């Protein structure tokens, strides 16, 4: 039979290891999100919205407005 101290030490080191892995993963996630954000900003600077894309966005907004009205039971 092992001593209780062995189990306490093993649990403590496991918790420390899990914490380190979680912190490293969180750091990687934040860096990845920042990278994607910079990529999106760069794309926006390189390709300003065209007239066609603005018309498409306006059309999609109108469709959404109509669907929301239908869902709310409002007659158009």
N, C-alpha and C positions, 0 to 999 in steps of 0.2 A: 504494500500500500504506500502511496506517495504522500508526502507531507502537504498540508494545505497551502503552505507558502509557495510550493511549486506551481499550483494552480493559479494562485494570485499573480505570480510573476508572469506566467504564460498569458493570462488574461490581460495584464497590463501591457505587455509587449504587443499582443495582438491588437489591442485598442490603439496603441500608438501607431502601429503599422497601418491600420485601417484609416486613421486620421491623416497620415502622410499621403496615402494614396488618394483620399478624397480631396485634400487640398491641392495636390498636383493636378488632378482631373479638373477641378474647378478653375484653376489657373489656365489650363489649356482651353477650356470651354470659353472663358472670358477673352482670351487672346484670339480664338477662332471667330467669335462674334465681332470683335474689333476689326479683324481682317476683312470679314464679309462686309461690315459697315463701310470700311474704306473703299472696298471694291465697288460698292453701290454708289458711293459719292463720286468716285472717279468716272464711272459710267455716265452719271448724270452730267458731269462737267464735259465729257467727251461728246455726248449725244444729247443736245437739248431737245425738248419735246417738239415734234413736228405738228403741223396743222391736222394731219390725218389722225395722229395718236390722240390729240386733244378732242377731236370729234368722236373717236371711239370711246374715250373715257366719259364724255358727256352722254353718249348713247347708253353706256352701261349704267351710269347714275340714274338716268331716266327709267331704265328697266327696273332697277332696284326700287326706285320710288313707287313704280306701279305695283311691283310684287308686294311691297310693304303695305300699300293701300288695300290690295286684295286680301292680304293676311289679316288686316285690321277690320275687314268687312265694309270698307268705304267704297261708295260708287264713284267711278271716275267720270 
